[in-house]
Amino acid sequence: MACGLLGIRQKIRCRTARQCLRSATLGNAITALENSTDLAEILGAEFVARYCAHSKVENEELNRIVTPWALQNFLK
């Protein structure tokens, strides 16, 4: 909701889902949130810092997992 509010305030035009997904990774999203002073203002700087710290740990753990799909498709 906060991102929607910022979009309205800043008159940001919507992109297509395909454009958004091209460069979308959890790591990129965390970095973008960390660098957003606007979202820190809306959500609170402490919340954003804690959320990003937790999300970084979660992302690092996720990146260490080899999924069955990856085993099947990449490690033949």
All heavy atoms as a GROMACS GRO file, in nm:
protein
  590
    1MET      N    1   0.082  -0.117   0.000
    1MET     CA    2   0.000   0.000   0.000
    1MET      C    3   0.088   0.125   0.000
    1MET      O    4   0.053   0.223  -0.064
    1MET     CB    5  -0.093  -0.003   0.120
    1MET     CG    6  -0.201  -0.110   0.107
    1MET     SD    7  -0.307  -0.119   0.252
    1MET     CE    8  -0.417   0.016   0.217
    2ALA      N    9   0.199   0.115   0.074
    2ALA     CA   10   0.288   0.231   0.080
    2ALA      C   11   0.345   0.263  -0.058
    2ALA      O   12   0.354   0.379  -0.097
    2ALA     CB   13   0.400   0.206   0.180
    3CYS      N   14   0.380   0.158  -0.134
    3CYS     CA   15   0.434   0.182  -0.268
    3CYS      C   16   0.327   0.242  -0.359
    3CYS      O   17   0.357   0.329  -0.441
    3CYS     CB   18   0.484   0.050  -0.328
    3CYS     SG   19   0.634  -0.008  -0.247
    4GLY      N   20   0.204   0.197  -0.346
    4GLY     CA   21   0.095   0.255  -0.423
    4GLY      C   22   0.076   0.401  -0.390
    4GLY      O   23   0.055   0.485  -0.478
    5LEU      N   24   0.082   0.434  -0.262
    5LEU     CA   25   0.069   0.572  -0.218
    5LEU      C   26   0.181   0.658  -0.277
    5LEU      O   27   0.156   0.768  -0.327
    5LEU     CB   28   0.071   0.581  -0.065
    5LEU     CG   29   0.068   0.721  -0.004
    5LEU    CD1   30  -0.060   0.795  -0.045
    5LEU    CD2   31   0.079   0.713   0.147
    6LEU      N   32   0.304   0.606  -0.273
    6LEU     CA   33   0.416   0.681  -0.332
    6LEU      C   34   0.396   0.700  -0.482
    6LEU      O   35   0.427   0.807  -0.535
    6LEU     CB   36   0.548   0.608  -0.307
    6LEU     CG   37   0.603   0.616  -0.166
    6LEU    CD1   38   0.729   0.532  -0.154
    6LEU    CD2   39   0.629   0.759  -0.125
    7GLY      N   40   0.347   0.597  -0.548
    7GLY     CA   41   0.322   0.608  -0.692
    7GLY      C   42   0.222   0.718  -0.723
    7GLY      O   43   0.239   0.794  -0.819
    8ILE      N   44   0.118   0.726  -0.641
    8ILE     CA   45   0.017   0.830  -0.661
    8ILE      C   46   0.077   0.968  -0.633
    8ILE      O   47   0.060   1.061  -0.712
    8ILE     CB   48  -0.105   0.804  -0.571
    8ILE    CG1   49  -0.178   0.678  -0.620
    8ILE    CG2   50  -0.198   0.925  -0.570
    8ILE    CD1   51  -0.282   0.626  -0.522
    9ARG      N   52   0.149   0.980  -0.522
    9ARG     CA   53   0.208   1.109  -0.486
    9ARG      C   54   0.308   1.158  -0.590
    9ARG      O   55   0.313   1.277  -0.622
    9ARG     CB   56   0.282   1.098  -0.352
    9ARG     CG   57   0.193   1.096  -0.232
    9ARG     CD   58   0.279   1.090  -0.108
    9ARG     NE   59   0.199   1.085   0.014
    9ARG     CZ   60   0.250   1.062   0.134
    9ARG    NH1   61   0.380   1.043   0.149
    9ARG    NH2   62   0.171   1.059   0.239
   10GLN      N   63   0.389   1.065  -0.641
   10GLN     CA   64   0.495   1.103  -0.734
   10GLN      C   65   0.453   1.092  -0.880
   10GLN      O   66   0.533   1.114  -0.970
   10GLN     CB   67   0.619   1.017  -0.708
   10GLN     CG   68   0.676   1.038  -0.570
   10GLN     CD   69   0.789   0.941  -0.539
   10GLN    OE1   70   0.831   0.861  -0.623
   10GLN    NE2   71   0.839   0.947  -0.417
   11LYS      N   72   0.325   1.054  -0.902
   11LYS     CA   73   0.271   1.041  -1.037
   11LYS      C   74   0.357   0.949  -1.124
   11LYS      O   75   0.390   0.980  -1.238
   11LYS     CB   76   0.254   1.177  -1.102
   11LYS     CG   77   0.155   1.264  -1.027
   11LYS     CD   78   0.134   1.396  -1.094
   11LYS     CE   79   0.022   1.464  -1.019
   11LYS     NZ   80   0.034   1.593  -0.979
   12ILE      N   81   0.391   0.833  -1.066
   12ILE     CA   82   0.472   0.735  -1.137
   12ILE      C   83   0.381   0.652  -1.226
   12ILE      O   84   0.277   0.603  -1.181
   12ILE     CB   85   0.547   0.644  -1.037
   12ILE    CG1   86   0.645   0.728  -0.955
   12ILE    CG2   87   0.618   0.531  -1.110
   12ILE    CD1   88   0.710   0.653  -0.842
   13ARG      N   89   0.419   0.637  -1.350
   13ARG     CA   90   0.341   0.556  -1.443
   13ARG      C   91   0.368   0.409  -1.420
   13ARG      O   92   0.481   0.369  -1.394
   13ARG     CB   93   0.377   0.593  -1.586
   13ARG     CG   94   0.343   0.739  -1.616
   13ARG     CD   95   0.353   0.766  -1.760
   13ARG     NE   96   0.246   0.684  -1.820
   13ARG     CZ   97   0.209   0.692  -1.945
   13ARG    NH1   98   0.269   0.775  -2.025
   13ARG    NH2   99   0.113   0.617  -1.993
   14CYS      N  100   0.266   0.328  -1.432
   14CYS     CA  101   0.280   0.184  -1.415
   14CYS      C  102   0.358   0.124  -1.531
   14CYS      O  103   0.342   0.166  -1.645
   14CYS     CB  104   0.143   0.118  -1.408
   14CYS     SG  105   0.048   0.165  -1.264
   15ARG      N  106   0.440   0.026  -1.498
   15ARG     CA  107   0.508  -0.052  -1.602
   15ARG      C  108   0.434  -0.184  -1.616
   15ARG      O  109   0.356  -0.222  -1.530
   15ARG     CB  110   0.653  -0.078  -1.561
   15ARG     CG  111   0.732   0.050  -1.542
   15ARG     CD  112   0.876   0.023  -1.513
   15ARG     NE  113   0.895  -0.069  -1.402
   15ARG     CZ  114   1.011  -0.122  -1.367
   15ARG    NH1  115   1.119  -0.091  -1.434
   15ARG    NH2  116   1.021  -0.204  -1.266
   16THR      N  117   0.462  -0.253  -1.722
   16THR     CA  118   0.399  -0.384  -1.738
   16THR      C  119   0.465  -0.483  -1.644
   16THR      O  120   0.579  -0.463  -1.599
   16THR     CB  121   0.414  -0.434  -1.883
   16THR    OG1  122   0.552  -0.459  -1.908
   16THR    CG2  123   0.358  -0.336  -1.983
   17ALA      N  124   0.396  -0.590  -1.614
   17ALA     CA  125   0.451  -0.694  -1.527
   17ALA      C  126   0.580  -0.750  -1.586
   17ALA      O  127   0.675  -0.777  -1.514
   17ALA     CB  128   0.348  -0.804  -1.506
   18ARG      N  129   0.583  -0.766  -1.717
   18ARG     CA  130   0.703  -0.820  -1.782
   18ARG      C  131   0.823  -0.729  -1.758
   18ARG      O  132   0.932  -0.776  -1.730
   18ARG     CB  133   0.678  -0.836  -1.931
   18ARG     CG  134   0.797  -0.895  -2.005
   18ARG     CD  135   0.758  -0.922  -2.147
   18ARG     NE  136   0.656  -1.023  -2.144
   18ARG     CZ  137   0.651  -1.128  -2.221
   18ARG    NH1  138   0.742  -1.144  -2.312
   18ARG    NH2  139   0.556  -1.218  -2.211
   19GLN      N  140   0.804  -0.599  -1.766
   19GLN     CA  141   0.914  -0.505  -1.741
   19GLN      C  142   0.962  -0.516  -1.596
   19GLN      O  143   1.080  -0.510  -1.569
   19GLN     CB  144   0.871  -0.362  -1.769
   19GLN     CG  145   0.852  -0.330  -1.915
   19GLN     CD  146   0.788  -0.194  -1.934
   19GLN    OE1  147   0.698  -0.155  -1.862
   19GLN    NE2  148   0.835  -0.121  -2.034
   20CYS      N  149   0.869  -0.532  -1.506
   20CYS     CA  150   0.905  -0.540  -1.364
   20CYS      C  151   0.978  -0.669  -1.332
   20CYS      O  152   1.068  -0.670  -1.250
   20CYS     CB  153   0.780  -0.530  -1.277
   20CYS     SG  154   0.703  -0.369  -1.282
   21LEU      N  155   0.939  -0.778  -1.394
   21LEU     CA  156   0.997  -0.908  -1.362
   21LEU      C  157   1.135  -0.930  -1.423
   21LEU      O  158   1.210  -1.013  -1.375
   21LEU     CB  159   0.903  -1.020  -1.408
   21LEU     CG  160   0.772  -1.029  -1.330
   21LEU    CD1  161   0.682  -1.134  -1.391
   21LEU    CD2  162   0.799  -1.060  -1.184
   22ARG      N  163   1.171  -0.855  -1.524
   22ARG     CA  164   1.301  -0.875  -1.589
   22ARG      C  165   1.416  -0.863  -1.491
   22ARG      O  166   1.510  -0.939  -1.495
   22ARG     CB  167   1.319  -0.776  -1.702
   22ARG     CG  168   1.271  -0.830  -1.831
   22ARG     CD  169   1.312  -0.741  -1.946
   22ARG     NE  170   1.197  -0.736  -2.035
   22ARG     CZ  171   1.154  -0.630  -2.095
   22ARG    NH1  172   1.215  -0.517  -2.081
   22ARG    NH2  173   1.048  -0.637  -2.171
   23SER      N  174   1.414  -0.765  -1.406
   23SER     CA  175   1.525  -0.743  -1.314
   23SER      C  176   1.486  -0.767  -1.169
   23SER      O  177   1.557  -0.726  -1.078
   23SER     CB  178   1.578  -0.602  -1.330
   23SER     OG  179   1.477  -0.508  -1.298
   24ALA      N  180   1.374  -0.832  -1.148
   24ALA     CA  181   1.324  -0.850  -1.012
   24ALA      C  182   1.392  -0.968  -0.944
   24ALA      O  183   1.384  -1.080  -0.990
   24ALA     CB  184   1.173  -0.870  -1.015
   25THR      N  185   1.462  -0.938  -0.838
   25THR     CA  186   1.515  -1.040  -0.748
   25THR      C  187   1.489  -0.993  -0.607
   25THR      O  188   1.471  -0.872  -0.583
   25THR     CB  189   1.666  -1.064  -0.766
   25THR    OG1  190   1.736  -0.945  -0.724
   25THR    CG2  191   1.703  -1.099  -0.909
   26LEU      N  192   1.489  -1.084  -0.514
   26LEU     CA  193   1.469  -1.045  -0.375
   26LEU      C  194   1.582  -0.953  -0.330
   26LEU      O  195   1.559  -0.853  -0.261
   26LEU     CB  196   1.459  -1.168  -0.285
   26LEU     CG  197   1.433  -1.142  -0.137
   26LEU    CD1  198   1.308  -1.056  -0.117
   26LEU    CD2  199   1.421  -1.273  -0.062
   27GLY      N  200   1.704  -0.983  -0.372
   27GLY     CA  201   1.818  -0.897  -0.336
   27GLY      C  202   1.802  -0.755  -0.387
   27GLY      O  203   1.829  -0.659  -0.315
   28ASN      N  204   1.757  -0.742  -0.513
   28ASN     CA  205   1.734  -0.608  -0.569
   28ASN      C  206   1.623  -0.535  -0.494
   28ASN      O  207   1.630  -0.414  -0.472
   28ASN     CB  208   1.698  -0.616  -0.717
   28ASN     CG  209   1.815  -0.657  -0.804
   28ASN    OD1  210   1.929  -0.656  -0.761
   28ASN    ND2  211   1.785  -0.693  -0.927
   29ALA      N  212   1.519  -0.608  -0.457
   29ALA     CA  213   1.408  -0.546  -0.384
   29ALA      C  214   1.453  -0.498  -0.246
   29ALA      O  215   1.414  -0.389  -0.203
   29ALA     CB  216   1.294  -0.645  -0.371
   30ILE      N  217   1.534  -0.578  -0.179
   30ILE     CA  218   1.584  -0.538  -0.047
   30ILE      C  219   1.669  -0.411  -0.059
   30ILE      O  220   1.654  -0.316   0.019
   30ILE     CB  221   1.665  -0.652   0.017
   30ILE    CG1  222   1.575  -0.772   0.046
   30ILE    CG2  223   1.735  -0.604   0.145
   30ILE    CD1  224   1.650  -0.900   0.079
   31THR      N  225   1.757  -0.409  -0.158
   31THR     CA  226   1.842  -0.291  -0.180
   31THR      C  227   1.759  -0.167  -0.210
   31THR      O  228   1.785  -0.059  -0.156
   31THR     CB  229   1.942  -0.317  -0.294
   31THR    OG1  230   2.024  -0.429  -0.258
   31THR    CG2  231   2.030  -0.197  -0.320
   32ALA      N  232   1.658  -0.184  -0.294
   32ALA     CA  233   1.572  -0.070  -0.327
   32ALA      C  234   1.500  -0.018  -0.204
   32ALA      O  235   1.488   0.103  -0.184
   32ALA     CB  236   1.471  -0.111  -0.434
   33LEU      N  237   1.451  -0.109  -0.119
   33LEU     CA  238   1.384  -0.067   0.004
   33LEU      C  239   1.482   0.003   0.097
   33LEU      O  240   1.448   0.108   0.154
   33LEU     CB  241   1.320  -0.187   0.074
   33LEU     CG  242   1.249  -0.160   0.207
   33LEU    CD1  243   1.142  -0.053   0.192
   33LEU    CD2  244   1.190  -0.289   0.262
   34GLU      N  245   1.601  -0.051   0.112
   34GLU     CA  246   1.702   0.013   0.198
   34GLU      C  247   1.734   0.155   0.153
   34GLU      O  248   1.761   0.242   0.235
   34GLU     CB  249   1.833  -0.066   0.195
   34GLU     CG  250   1.831  -0.191   0.276
   34GLU     CD  251   1.964  -0.264   0.268
   34GLU    OE1  252   2.014  -0.288   0.157
   34GLU    OE2  253   2.015  -0.299   0.375
   35ASN      N  254   1.731   0.177   0.022
   35ASN     CA  255   1.768   0.308  -0.033
   35ASN      C  256   1.651   0.405  -0.046
   35ASN      O  257   1.670   0.518  -0.090
   35ASN     CB  258   1.834   0.289  -0.170
   35ASN     CG  259   1.966   0.217  -0.158
   35ASN    OD1  260   2.037   0.230  -0.060
   35ASN    ND2  261   1.999   0.138  -0.259
   36SER      N  262   1.532   0.362  -0.009
   36SER     CA  263   1.414   0.446  -0.026
   36SER      C  264   1.388   0.530   0.099
   36SER      O  265   1.337   0.480   0.199
   36SER     CB  266   1.291   0.361  -0.057
   36SER     OG  267   1.177   0.444  -0.063
   37THR      N  268   1.422   0.656   0.090
   37THR     CA  269   1.393   0.745   0.202
   37THR      C  270   1.243   0.769   0.215
   37THR      O  271   1.193   0.789   0.325
   37THR     CB  272   1.468   0.879   0.187
   37THR    OG1  273   1.435   0.936   0.060
   37THR    CG2  274   1.618   0.860   0.196
   38ASP      N  275   1.173   0.765   0.102
   38ASP     CA  276   1.028   0.785   0.104
   38ASP      C  277   0.958   0.673   0.182
   38ASP      O  278   0.870   0.699   0.264
   38ASP     CB  279   0.972   0.792  -0.038
   38ASP     CG  280   1.015   0.917  -0.112
   38ASP    OD1  281   1.030   1.022  -0.048
   38ASP    OD2  282   1.035   0.908  -0.234
   39LEU      N  283   0.996   0.548   0.155
   39LEU     CA  284   0.933   0.437   0.227
   39LEU      C  285   0.974   0.436   0.374
   39LEU      O  286   0.894   0.401   0.460
   39LEU     CB  287   0.965   0.303   0.160
   39LEU     CG  288   0.889   0.277   0.031
   39LEU    CD1  289   0.939   0.152  -0.038
   39LEU    CD2  290   0.739   0.266   0.060
   40ALA      N  291   1.098   0.477   0.403
   40ALA     CA  292   1.140   0.487   0.543
   40ALA      C  293   1.056   0.590   0.616
   40ALA      O  294   1.022   0.573   0.733
   40ALA     CB  295   1.289   0.523   0.550
   41GLU      N  296   1.020   0.697   0.546
   41GLU     CA  297   0.936   0.800   0.606
   41GLU      C  298   0.795   0.747   0.636
   41GLU      O  299   0.738   0.773   0.740
   41GLU     CB  300   0.928   0.920   0.512
   41GLU     CG  301   0.846   1.036   0.567
   41GLU     CD  302   0.836   1.150   0.466
   41GLU    OE1  303   0.937   1.182   0.402
   41GLU    OE2  304   0.725   1.204   0.452
   42ILE      N  305   0.741   0.669   0.542
   42ILE     CA  306   0.605   0.616   0.559
   42ILE      C  307   0.601   0.501   0.660
   42ILE      O  308   0.515   0.498   0.748
   42ILE     CB  309   0.547   0.570   0.423
   42ILE    CG1  310   0.523   0.692   0.333
   42ILE    CG2  311   0.418   0.492   0.443
   42ILE    CD1  312   0.485   0.655   0.191
   43LEU      N  313   0.693   0.407   0.644
   43LEU     CA  314   0.690   0.285   0.726
   43LEU      C  315   0.769   0.298   0.857
   43LEU      O  316   0.749   0.218   0.948
   43LEU     CB  317   0.746   0.167   0.646
   43LEU     CG  318   0.672   0.132   0.517
   43LEU    CD1  319   0.749   0.027   0.439
   43LEU    CD2  320   0.531   0.085   0.548
   44GLY      N  321   0.858   0.394   0.862
   44GLY     CA  322   0.944   0.411   0.977
   44GLY      C  323   1.082   0.354   0.948
   44GLY      O  324   1.095   0.241   0.900
   45ALA      N  325   1.186   0.431   0.976
   45ALA     CA  326   1.323   0.391   0.945
   45ALA      C  327   1.363   0.264   1.019
   45ALA      O  328   1.430   0.177   0.963
   45ALA     CB  329   1.419   0.505   0.978
   46GLU      N  330   1.322   0.252   1.144
   46GLU     CA  331   1.359   0.132   1.222
   46GLU      C  332   1.294   0.008   1.163
   46GLU      O  333   1.358  -0.097   1.152
   46GLU     CB  334   1.319   0.148   1.368
   46GLU     CG  335   1.364   0.032   1.453
   46GLU     CD  336   1.336   0.050   1.601
   46GLU    OE1  337   1.308   0.163   1.646
   46GLU    OE2  338   1.341  -0.052   1.672
   47PHE      N  339   1.167   0.018   1.124
   47PHE     CA  340   1.099  -0.096   1.064
   47PHE      C  341   1.170  -0.139   0.936
   47PHE      O  342   1.196  -0.257   0.913
   47PHE     CB  343   0.953  -0.064   1.033
   47PHE     CG  344   0.886  -0.171   0.952
   47PHE    CD1  345   0.837  -0.286   1.013
   47PHE    CD2  346   0.874  -0.158   0.814
   47PHE    CE1  347   0.778  -0.386   0.938
   47PHE    CE2  348   0.814  -0.258   0.738
   47PHE     CZ  349   0.766  -0.372   0.801
   48VAL      N  350   1.202  -0.042   0.850
   48VAL     CA  351   1.268  -0.073   0.723
   48VAL      C  352   1.403  -0.139   0.748
   48VAL      O  353   1.437  -0.240   0.685
   48VAL     CB  354   1.282   0.054   0.635
   48VAL    CG1  355   1.373   0.028   0.516
   48VAL    CG2  356   1.146   0.101   0.589
   49ALA      N  357   1.480  -0.087   0.842
   49ALA     CA  358   1.612  -0.144   0.872
   49ALA      C  359   1.600  -0.288   0.922
   49ALA      O  360   1.673  -0.378   0.876
   49ALA     CB  361   1.684  -0.058   0.975
   50ARG      N  362   1.508  -0.312   1.014
   50ARG     CA  363   1.490  -0.448   1.069
   50ARG      C  364   1.437  -0.544   0.962
   50ARG      O  365   1.480  -0.658   0.953
   50ARG     CB  366   1.397  -0.446   1.189
   50ARG     CG  367   1.461  -0.384   1.311
   50ARG     CD  368   1.362  -0.382   1.427
   50ARG     NE  369   1.417  -0.310   1.538
   50ARG     CZ  370   1.438  -0.366   1.657
   50ARG    NH1  371   1.407  -0.491   1.678
   50ARG    NH2  372   1.488  -0.293   1.755
   51TYR      N  373   1.341  -0.498   0.885
   51TYR     CA  374   1.283  -0.581   0.780
   51TYR      C  375   1.390  -0.620   0.678
   51TYR      O  376   1.399  -0.736   0.637
   51TYR     CB  377   1.167  -0.507   0.712
   51TYR     CG  378   1.097  -0.590   0.609
   51TYR    CD1  379   0.995  -0.678   0.646
   51TYR    CD2  380   1.132  -0.584   0.475
   51TYR    CE1  381   0.930  -0.756   0.551
   51TYR    CE2  382   1.068  -0.661   0.380
   51TYR     CZ  383   0.967  -0.746   0.419
   51TYR     OH  384   0.904  -0.824   0.326
   52CYS      N  385   1.472  -0.524   0.637
   52CYS     CA  386   1.576  -0.551   0.539
   52CYS      C  387   1.682  -0.646   0.596
   52CYS      O  388   1.729  -0.735   0.525
   52CYS     CB  389   1.640  -0.421   0.492
   52CYS     SG  390   1.531  -0.324   0.385
   53ALA      N  391   1.719  -0.627   0.721
   53ALA     CA  392   1.818  -0.716   0.783
   53ALA      C  393   1.765  -0.860   0.786
   53ALA      O  394   1.837  -0.954   0.750
   53ALA     CB  395   1.850  -0.668   0.924
   54HIS      N  396   1.641  -0.877   0.826
   54HIS     CA  397   1.579  -1.010   0.828
   54HIS      C  398   1.570  -1.068   0.687
   54HIS      O  399   1.602  -1.186   0.664
   54HIS     CB  400   1.440  -1.003   0.891
   54HIS     CG  401   1.367  -1.132   0.887
   54HIS    ND1  402   1.394  -1.234   0.974
   54HIS    CD2  403   1.271  -1.178   0.803
   54HIS    CE1  404   1.316  -1.338   0.945
   54HIS    NE2  405   1.241  -1.305   0.842
   55SER      N  406   1.532  -0.987   0.591
   55SER     CA  407   1.515  -1.033   0.454
   55SER      C  408   1.648  -1.073   0.391
   55SER      O  409   1.654  -1.167   0.312
   55SER     CB  410   1.448  -0.926   0.369
   55SER     OG  411   1.316  -0.904   0.414
   56LYS      N  412   1.757  -1.004   0.427
   56LYS     CA  413   1.889  -1.040   0.376
   56LYS      C  414   1.929  -1.179   0.423
   56LYS      O  415   1.979  -1.261   0.344
   56LYS     CB  416   1.994  -0.938   0.419
   56LYS     CG  417   1.992  -0.811   0.341
   56LYS     CD  418   2.100  -0.718   0.391
   56LYS     CE  419   2.100  -0.589   0.316
   56LYS     NZ  420   2.204  -0.496   0.362
   57VAL      N  421   1.908  -1.208   0.551
   57VAL     CA  422   1.939  -1.340   0.605
   57VAL      C  423   1.855  -1.446   0.535
   57VAL      O  424   1.905  -1.551   0.494
   57VAL     CB  425   1.917  -1.344   0.758
   57VAL    CG1  426   1.928  -1.485   0.812
   57VAL    CG2  427   2.015  -1.251   0.827
   58GLU      N  428   1.728  -1.419   0.522
   58GLU     CA  429   1.636  -1.512   0.455
   58GLU      C  430   1.679  -1.536   0.310
   58GLU      O  431   1.681  -1.650   0.263
   58GLU     CB  432   1.495  -1.454   0.459
   58GLU     CG  433   1.387  -1.545   0.413
   58GLU     CD  434   1.251  -1.480   0.431
   58GLU    OE1  435   1.224  -1.381   0.360
   58GLU    OE2  436   1.174  -1.528   0.514
   59ASN      N  437   1.718  -1.431   0.239
   59ASN     CA  438   1.761  -1.443   0.100
   59ASN      C  439   1.890  -1.524   0.090
   59ASN      O  440   1.904  -1.607   0.000
   59ASN     CB  441   1.779  -1.305   0.038
   59ASN     CG  442   1.800  -1.310  -0.110
   59ASN    OD1  443   1.738  -1.388  -0.180
   59ASN    ND2  444   1.889  -1.225  -0.159
   60GLU      N  445   1.984  -1.501   0.181
   60GLU     CA  446   2.109  -1.577   0.179
   60GLU      C  447   2.083  -1.726   0.202
   60GLU      O  448   2.143  -1.811   0.136
   60GLU     CB  449   2.205  -1.522   0.286
   60GLU     CG  450   2.262  -1.387   0.250
   60GLU     CD  451   2.334  -1.320   0.366
   60GLU    OE1  452   2.350  -1.384   0.473
   60GLU    OE2  453   2.372  -1.204   0.350
   61GLU      N  454   1.993  -1.758   0.295
   61GLU     CA  455   1.958  -1.897   0.319
   61GLU      C  456   1.891  -1.958   0.197
   61GLU      O  457   1.922  -2.071   0.158
   61GLU     CB  458   1.866  -1.909   0.441
   61GLU     CG  459   1.935  -1.880   0.571
   61GLU     CD  460   1.841  -1.884   0.691
   61GLU    OE1  461   1.727  -1.933   0.678
   61GLU    OE2  462   1.883  -1.839   0.798
   62LEU      N  463   1.802  -1.885   0.135
   62LEU     CA  464   1.733  -1.933   0.015
   62LEU      C  465   1.831  -1.959  -0.098
   62LEU      O  466   1.820  -2.059  -0.171
   62LEU     CB  467   1.628  -1.831  -0.028
   62LEU     CG  468   1.546  -1.864  -0.152
   62LEU    CD1  469   1.461  -1.989  -0.126
   62LEU    CD2  470   1.455  -1.748  -0.188
   63ASN      N  471   1.930  -1.874  -0.113
   63ASN     CA  472   2.028  -1.890  -0.220
   63ASN      C  473   2.122  -2.009  -0.200
   63ASN      O  474   2.186  -2.053  -0.294
   63ASN     CB  475   2.110  -1.762  -0.238
   63ASN     CG  476   2.029  -1.652  -0.303
   63ASN    OD1  477   1.934  -1.678  -0.376
   63ASN    ND2  478   2.064  -1.528  -0.275
   64ARG      N  479   2.129  -2.061  -0.078
   64ARG     CA  480   2.212  -2.179  -0.051
   64ARG      C  481   2.141  -2.310  -0.083
   64ARG      O  482   2.204  -2.414  -0.087
   64ARG     CB  483   2.256  -2.180   0.096
   64ARG     CG  484   2.367  -2.082   0.126
   64ARG     CD  485   2.426  -2.110   0.261
   64ARG     NE  486   2.334  -2.078   0.368
   64ARG     CZ  487   2.334  -1.966   0.438
   64ARG    NH1  488   2.423  -1.874   0.413
   64ARG    NH2  489   2.248  -1.946   0.534
   65ILE      N  490   2.011  -2.304  -0.106
   65ILE     CA  491   1.933  -2.424  -0.130
   65ILE      C  492   1.934  -2.458  -0.278
   65ILE      O  493   1.910  -2.372  -0.362
   65ILE     CB  494   1.786  -2.404  -0.083
   65ILE    CG1  495   1.781  -2.381   0.067
   65ILE    CG2  496   1.700  -2.521  -0.124
   65ILE    CD1  497   1.644  -2.337   0.117
   66VAL      N  498   1.962  -2.584  -0.308
   66VAL     CA  499   1.950  -2.633  -0.445
   66VAL      C  500   1.815  -2.703  -0.454
   66VAL      O  501   1.789  -2.800  -0.385
   66VAL     CB  502   2.064  -2.730  -0.482
   66VAL    CG1  503   2.047  -2.782  -0.623
   66VAL    CG2  504   2.198  -2.662  -0.464
   67THR      N  505   1.729  -2.652  -0.538
   67THR     CA  506   1.594  -2.706  -0.550
   67THR      C  507   1.592  -2.832  -0.636
   67THR      O  508   1.682  -2.852  -0.719
   67THR     CB  509   1.499  -2.603  -0.613
   67THR    OG1  510   1.542  -2.580  -0.748
   67THR    CG2  511   1.498  -2.472  -0.536
   68PRO      N  512   1.492  -2.917  -0.619
   68PRO     CA  513   1.478  -3.033  -0.708
   68PRO      C  514   1.472  -2.993  -0.855
   68PRO      O  515   1.528  -3.061  -0.941
   68PRO     CB  516   1.347  -3.097  -0.661
   68PRO     CG  517   1.334  -3.056  -0.519
   68PRO     CD  518   1.392  -2.917  -0.514
   69TRP      N  519   1.408  -2.882  -0.886
   69TRP     CA  520   1.399  -2.834  -1.024
   69TRP      C  521   1.538  -2.804  -1.077
   69TRP      O  522   1.572  -2.840  -1.189
   69TRP     CB  523   1.311  -2.711  -1.032
   69TRP     CG  524   1.291  -2.661  -1.172
   69TRP    CD1  525   1.195  -2.700  -1.261
   69TRP    CD2  526   1.373  -2.568  -1.242
   69TRP    NE1  527   1.210  -2.635  -1.381
   69TRP    CE2  528   1.320  -2.553  -1.372
   69TRP    CE3  529   1.486  -2.495  -1.208
   69TRP    CZ2  530   1.376  -2.469  -1.467
   69TRP    CZ3  531   1.542  -2.410  -1.304
   69TRP    CH2  532   1.487  -2.397  -1.431
   70ALA      N  533   1.622  -2.736  -0.998
   70ALA     CA  534   1.757  -2.703  -1.042
   70ALA      C  535   1.839  -2.830  -1.063
   70ALA      O  536   1.914  -2.840  -1.160
   70ALA     CB  537   1.826  -2.611  -0.940
   71LEU      N  538   1.827  -2.925  -0.972
   71LEU     CA  539   1.898  -3.052  -0.988
   71LEU      C  540   1.859  -3.121  -1.118
   71LEU      O  541   1.943  -3.170  -1.192
   71LEU     CB  542   1.869  -3.144  -0.869
   71LEU     CG  543   1.934  -3.105  -0.738
   71LEU    CD1  544   1.879  -3.191  -0.624
   71LEU    CD2  545   2.085  -3.118  -0.747
   72GLN      N  546   1.730  -3.122  -1.145
   72GLN     CA  547   1.679  -3.190  -1.263
   72GLN      C  548   1.720  -3.120  -1.392
   72GLN      O  549   1.756  -3.183  -1.490
   72GLN     CB  550   1.527  -3.200  -1.257
   72GLN     CG  551   1.466  -3.271  -1.374
   72GLN     CD  552   1.315  -3.278  -1.363
   72GLN    OE1  553   1.255  -3.211  -1.278
   72GLN    NE2  554   1.254  -3.357  -1.448
   73ASN      N  555   1.720  -2.988  -1.393
   73ASN     CA  556   1.742  -2.914  -1.516
   73ASN      C  557   1.885  -2.867  -1.541
   73ASN      O  558   1.923  -2.844  -1.656
   73ASN     CB  559   1.646  -2.794  -1.522
   73ASN     CG  560   1.504  -2.839  -1.537
   73ASN    OD1  561   1.464  -2.877  -1.645
   73ASN    ND2  562   1.429  -2.836  -1.429
   74PHE      N  563   1.962  -2.849  -1.437
   74PHE     CA  564   2.095  -2.792  -1.456
   74PHE      C  565   2.208  -2.889  -1.427
   74PHE      O  566   2.320  -2.870  -1.473
   74PHE     CB  567   2.113  -2.666  -1.370
   74PHE     CG  568   2.024  -2.554  -1.411
   74PHE    CD1  569   1.938  -2.496  -1.319
   74PHE    CD2  570   2.024  -2.505  -1.540
   74PHE    CE1  571   1.855  -2.391  -1.356
   74PHE    CE2  572   1.942  -2.400  -1.577
   74PHE     CZ  573   1.857  -2.343  -1.484
   75LEU      N  574   2.185  -2.987  -1.345
   75LEU     CA  575   2.294  -3.073  -1.301
   75LEU      C  576   2.285  -3.214  -1.359
   75LEU      O  577   2.316  -3.311  -1.295
   75LEU     CB  578   2.296  -3.079  -1.148
   75LEU     CG  579   2.309  -2.943  -1.078
   75LEU    CD1  580   2.300  -2.959  -0.928
   75LEU    CD2  581   2.440  -2.876  -1.116
   76LYS      N  582   2.243  -3.223  -1.483
   76LYS     CA  583   2.231  -3.354  -1.549
   76LYS      C  584   2.367  -3.406  -1.587
   76LYS      O  585   2.455  -3.340  -1.624
   76LYS     CB  586   2.142  -3.343  -1.673
   76LYS     CG  587   1.999  -3.323  -1.637
   76LYS     CD  588   1.916  -3.320  -1.764
   76LYS     CE  589   1.770  -3.299  -1.726
   76LYS     NZ  590   1.684  -3.299  -1.839
   0.00000   0.00000   0.00000
